[in-house]
């Protein structure tokens, strides 16, 4: 009887404190399986990261995270519906349940991670804030921007970063704020501002949309840390784990030399224990995540490993032509690193 009372006391305390994990564990996955797709929040059009082609098919580095999650849950990377969101809309859409996961070039910060009821599941792109200018402006460094008019996208971390950088360097500026990244890019092109500031990845993506991309240059200064990654609501650790390990499966696959071309052959072998565990030939790691045994096989087969996704969408062979840099694997001089499957 004392044990029953003790359990009831714990549950009552949890309810009073607003702890939702007792009631909500697994609720997101259950709802997704019932409706038959993952609802994914993405950007409102950012080449290389999340955008629609002329046929309306979504693609990009962030889109591939959504596809990886669908491949893990359903064995089918196409079972995703996309919600294009502005920076101002994105967190409300996730908090309200309008989307199941947000994969939209979103910076992991302490206030977002702890104050908005959200959890960041990992980092799929290490970035930093920079500046895009027309070559006609004749500047080669951000420290030459004293008195500049600067275009900024509202609802982003760039506003505070910009203020901090200019204050620290005793520079003055006039900010002009826009709701979307396209509006801010068009404004710098039209001459309404001297400079466009955003994450460097976004600057490269916006530059290729301009009428004369070669007339614009990204300045060398990187003024902030911007770890970008997928986000879920707090209160459902099961769903959080699925999203996190879907991303980690792609990173681990690259490190282990598993590609979309060889994954099915690799899945048959138990020669390398790390490969065997990741691909389901050994252990019950899929079961731990409430996923099929071949969850990681389906991710790599249908979406590719992290390196394949990077090169296809934003790498030197893509329109953006971005070097791996910080996004190289840890054993190749970069920061991309995933915990082992074991």
C-alpha positions in Angstrom: 0.0 0.0 0.0 2.9 2.4 0.8 4.4 1.7 -2.6 1.1 2.5 -4.4 0.8 5.7 -2.4 4.4 6.6 -3.2 3.9 6.0 -7.0 0.7 8.2 -6.9 2.6 10.9 -5.1 5.3 10.9 -7.8 2.7 11.1 -10.6 0.8 13.8 -8.8 4.0 15.8 -8.2 4.8 15.4 -11.9 1.4 16.7 -12.9 1.7 19.7 -10.6 5.2 20.6 -11.9 4.0 20.3 -15.5 6.2 17.4 -16.3 4.8 15.9 -19.5 7.1 12.9 -20.1 4.8 10.5 -18.2 1.9 11.1 -20.5 3.6 11.9 -23.7 6.4 9.4 -24.1 6.0 7.9 -27.6 2.9 10.0 -28.5 4.6 11.7 -31.5 5.7 8.4 -33.1 2.3 6.9 -32.5 0.6 9.9 -34.2 3.0 9.8 -37.1 2.5 6.1 -37.7 -1.3 6.6 -37.7 -1.3 9.4 -40.2 1.4 7.7 -42.3 3.9 10.5 -42.8 6.3 12.9 -41.0 5.3 16.6 -41.1 8.5 18.5 -41.4 9.1 22.2 -41.1 11.6 23.6 -43.5 12.8 27.1 -44.8 10.7 29.1 -47.2 13.2 28.6 -50.0 16.9 28.3 -49.4 18.9 26.6 -52.2 21.1 23.8 -51.0 19.2 23.4 -47.7 15.5 23.3 -48.4 13.8 24.3 -51.6 11.4 23.0 -54.2 12.5 22.3 -57.8 10.5 23.2 -60.9 8.4 20.0 -60.4 7.7 20.8 -56.7 10.0 18.2 -55.3 11.7 19.3 -52.1 15.5 18.8 -51.8 18.4 20.1 -49.7 20.6 19.2 -46.8 17.8 20.0 -44.3 15.2 18.2 -46.4 17.5 15.1 -46.3 17.2 15.0 -42.5 13.4 14.8 -42.9 13.8 12.1 -45.5 16.1 10.2 -43.3 13.6 10.2 -40.4 10.9 9.0 -42.7 13.1 6.2 -44.1 13.9 5.1 -40.5 10.2 5.1 -39.4 8.5 3.9 -42.5 11.3 2.4 -44.7 10.2 5.0 -47.2 12.0 8.4 -47.5 9.1 9.9 -49.5 6.6 9.7 -46.6 7.2 13.3 -45.7 5.0 16.4 -46.0 6.7 19.7 -45.9 5.7 23.0 -44.3 7.7 26.0 -45.6 8.1 28.4 -42.6 9.7 31.8 -42.1 12.1 32.4 -39.3 9.4 34.1 -37.3 6.9 31.2 -37.8 9.1 28.2 -37.2 9.1 27.8 -33.4 5.4 28.4 -33.1 4.7 25.8 -35.7 6.7 23.2 -33.8 5.4 24.2 -30.4 1.8 24.0 -31.5 2.2 20.5 -33.2 1.7 21.8 -36.7 5.0 20.1 -37.6 6.6 17.0 -36.0 10.2 18.1 -36.5 11.8 21.4 -37.6 14.7 21.0 -40.0 15.3 24.6 -41.1 18.8 26.1 -40.8 18.1 26.8 -37.1 20.8 27.8 -34.7 21.1 25.8 -31.4 21.3 28.4 -28.5 20.7 28.1 -24.8 17.6 30.2 -24.8 16.0 28.2 -27.6 17.0 24.9 -26.1 15.8 25.6 -22.6 13.3 28.5 -22.8 11.0 27.5 -25.7 10.2 23.9 -24.8 12.3 22.5 -27.6 15.2 20.0 -27.9 17.9 20.2 -30.6 18.6 16.7 -31.9 22.1 17.4 -33.2 24.1 19.5 -35.7 23.8 18.9 -39.4 25.7 22.0 -40.4 28.3 24.0 -38.5 28.1 27.6 -39.7 28.9 31.2 -38.7 27.5 34.7 -39.5 29.0 36.7 -42.3 28.5 39.6 -44.7 27.6 39.7 -48.4 28.4 42.9 -50.3 28.4 44.2 -53.9 32.0 44.4 -55.2 31.2 48.0 -56.2 31.2 48.9 -52.5 35.0 48.5 -52.6 35.4 46.8 -49.2 37.3 43.7 -48.4 36.7 43.4 -44.7 33.7 43.8 -42.4 35.8 46.3 -40.4 35.4 48.7 -43.3 31.6 48.8 -42.9 31.4 51.8 -40.6 28.1 53.7 -41.4 26.7 50.9 -43.6 23.1 50.1 -44.0 22.6 46.4 -43.3 19.8 44.1 -44.3 18.7 41.5 -41.7 16.1 38.8 -41.6 13.7 39.2 -38.6 13.4 36.5 -35.9 17.0 35.2 -36.3 20.2 35.3 -34.2 21.8 37.6 -36.7 20.4 40.8 -35.1 22.1 40.4 -31.8 25.3 39.1 -33.4 25.4 42.1 -35.7 24.9 44.6 -32.8 27.6 42.9 -30.7 30.1 42.9 -33.5 29.7 46.5 -34.5 29.7 47.7 -30.9 32.9 45.7 -30.2 34.6 47.2 -33.2 33.3 50.8 -32.5 31.4 50.8 -35.8 28.0 52.4 -36.6 25.3 50.9 -38.8 21.6 51.3 -39.8 19.6 48.0 -39.7 16.8 47.3 -42.1 14.7 44.2 -41.1 12.7 41.9 -43.5 10.5 38.9 -42.8 12.0 36.6 -45.3 15.5 35.8 -46.6 14.4 36.5 -50.2 13.2 40.0 -49.3 16.5 40.9 -47.6 18.5 39.5 -50.6 16.4 41.5 -53.1 16.9 44.6 -51.0 20.7 44.4 -51.2 20.5 43.8 -54.9 18.2 46.8 -55.4 20.7 49.0 -53.4 18.3 49.7 -50.5 21.1 48.5 -48.2 24.9 48.1 -48.5 25.3 44.8 -46.8 23.4 41.6 -46.3 24.2 39.7 -43.1 23.2 36.1 -42.3 24.8 32.7 -41.8 27.4 32.2 -44.4 25.6 29.2 -45.9 22.5 31.3 -46.4 24.6 34.1 -48.1 26.0 31.6 -50.6 22.5 30.2 -51.2 21.0 33.7 -51.7 23.9 34.9 -53.9 23.1 32.3 -56.6 19.5 33.7 -56.8 20.8 37.2 -57.7 20.7 38.4 -61.3 24.5 38.7 -61.4 26.0 36.5 -58.6 29.6 37.2 -59.6 29.1 40.9 -58.7 28.8 40.0 -55.0 31.3 38.6 -52.5 31.1 37.1 -49.1 33.6 38.9 -46.8 36.2 36.8 -44.9 35.0 37.6 -41.3 32.9 35.0 -39.5 31.5 36.7 -36.4 29.6 34.0 -34.6 29.1 30.3 -34.0 26.0 29.0 -35.6 25.4 25.2 -35.0 22.4 24.4 -37.2 20.3 21.3 -36.7 16.9 19.6 -36.4 14.6 20.5 -33.5 11.7 18.6 -31.8 9.4 19.5 -28.9 10.4 18.6 -25.4 8.5 15.9 -23.6 8.8 13.0 -26.0 12.3 11.4 -25.6 11.4 8.5 -27.9 10.8 10.8 -30.8 13.8 12.9 -29.9 16.0 9.8 -30.0 14.7 8.8 -33.5 15.4 12.2 -35.0 18.8 12.4 -33.4 19.9 8.9 -34.4 18.6 9.3 -37.9 21.1 12.1 -38.3 23.8 10.2 -36.5 23.3 7.2 -38.7 24.2 9.3 -41.8 27.4 10.6 -40.1 28.4 7.2 -38.8 27.8 5.7 -42.2 30.2 8.1 -43.9 32.9 7.4 -41.3 32.5 3.7 -41.9 32.6 4.0 -45.7 29.0 2.9 -46.1 27.3 4.6 -49.1 24.0 4.4 -50.9 25.7 2.2 -53.5 27.2 -0.4 -51.2 24.9 -0.4 -48.1 22.9 -3.5 -49.1 26.1 -5.5 -49.6 27.6 -4.1 -46.4 24.5 -5.2 -44.5 25.1 -8.8 -45.3 28.6 -8.8 -43.6 29.5 -9.1 -40.0 33.2 -8.6 -40.6 33.3 -5.1 -39.2 31.4 -5.0 -35.8 30.7 -1.3 -36.1 29.1 -1.8 -39.5 27.2 -4.8 -38.4 25.7 -3.0 -35.4 24.7 0.1 -37.4 23.1 -1.9 -40.2 21.3 -4.4 -38.0 23.3 -7.6 -38.6 24.2 -7.7 -34.9 22.3 -6.5 -31.9 18.8 -5.0 -31.3 19.6 -1.3 -31.7 16.6 -0.7 -34.0 14.3 -2.3 -31.4 15.7 0.1 -28.8 14.5 3.0 -30.9 11.2 1.2 -31.7 12.3 1.1 -35.3 12.7 -1.8 -37.8 16.0 -3.8 -37.8 17.1 -2.2 -41.1 16.3 1.4 -40.1 19.8 2.6 -40.8 20.1 0.6 -44.1 17.0 2.4 -45.4 18.4 5.8 -44.5 21.7 5.3 -46.3 20.1 3.4 -49.2 17.4 6.1 -49.9 19.1 9.3 -48.7 22.8 8.6 -48.6 25.4 9.0 -45.9 26.2 12.5 -44.6 29.0 13.1 -47.0 26.8 12.2 -50.0 24.1 14.5 -48.8 26.5 17.3 -48.3 28.2 17.0 -51.7 24.9 16.7 -53.6 23.3 19.7 -52.0 25.9 22.2 -51.0 29.4 20.8 -51.8 31.9 21.9 -54.3 30.1 20.0 -57.1 26.8 21.8 -56.3 25.7 25.3 -57.3 26.8 26.6 -53.8 30.3 25.2 -54.1 30.9 25.1 -50.3 34.0 23.4 -49.0 33.5 20.8 -46.2 35.5 22.9 -43.8 34.1 22.5 -40.3 31.6 20.0 -41.6 34.2 17.5 -42.5 34.4 14.4 -40.3 36.3 14.6 -37.0 39.0 12.3 -38.4 39.5 14.6 -41.4 39.9 17.9 -39.6 36.3 18.8 -39.1 33.7 18.8 -36.3 31.2 16.2 -37.6 31.2 13.4 -35.1 28.5 10.9 -34.1 28.4 8.7 -31.0 28.8 5.0 -31.9 26.0 2.5 -32.2 26.6 -0.1 -29.5 
